[in-house]
Amino acid sequence: MIISDEQLTQVIEYLRTSEQRCGDEGMSCDSSCANPDSALIEQLRGELMALPECRADRVQEVLATIREEYPIAADAVAHKMIARSISDAIR
């Protein structure tokens, strides 16, 4: 999951304001003070559910990188693996 700069800024701002509220009121920042409200939780839940399971753009980027770094064909690798398994079984 990738978090945008805007989302990060919102979280930092939320955390900063919750700390200020606790400090201004002279109370310790226990779980009741630091917990976000339900609207924020629902907003975050909605945004997380909207994210795709798989980012096709990243998959293509990684596949392209692998193809550049490993120019050996998959068939050749499979052939060597099978040959090695047979060789090991014969010993």
N, C-alpha and C positions, 0 to 999 in steps of 0.2 A: 504494500500500500504506500502510495506517495502522498505526503501531506504538503499542501501548497504553502507558500510563504504567508499568504493571507490567513490561512487556518492557524498557522503557528503564531502569528501575531495576535490573533483573537484569543488563543489559549493563554499566551503570556499576559495579555491585558486582563483577562479574567482572573488569572492567578494573582496578579498585582493588585487588582481592586478588591479581591476577597481578603488579601492580607491587610490592606489598608482599612477595610471595614472592621476587621477583628481588632486591629491596633487602635483605631479611633474609639471603639466602644470599650476599650480597656479589658477585653476578654481574650482568653487564649484561643488560638486557632485549632479547636478540636474538630472532629468530623462534622459536627452540626454546622459549624461556621464555614468550613471549606467545601462542603458539598454544593455542587451546582444545582440550579433550580431545574424543575422537570422540563421546562420548555427548551432549555439548552440541551438536556439529555435527549429529548425527542428529536431536536434538530440534528444532533450528531448521529443519532441512530439512523435517521433518514438518509443522511449523506453517506454513511458507511454502507447502507443497504443498496444505494444507487451505484456504488463502485462495481466495475465489472469483475467477474471471477478471474479472468485472464486478460492481461493487457496484450492484445495482438501486436501492437507496435513494438513492445519490448521483446516479445518472442521473436519477431522477425529480425530485430536488431541483434539479439544474441545468436540466432541461427547464422546470420551473415558473418558475425565475428568468428564463430566456430568454423565456418567454411573457409574463411581466410586463413585461420591459424592451423587448421587440420585439413589439408587438401586431399587426404587419403579417402578413397571411396568407401562407403559403408560395406559394400560387398567384399572388398579386400579384407577389411577388418573381420567381418563375419567368417570368411574363409580361414583366416589365420586362427581365430578362436576355436573353430571346429577342429582344425588340424591339430592344434595344441591339445584339445580334450582327448582326441583319439590317441595321440602320441602318449599322453599321460596314462591313459587306460591300458595301453599295451605294456607299459613298463612293469 
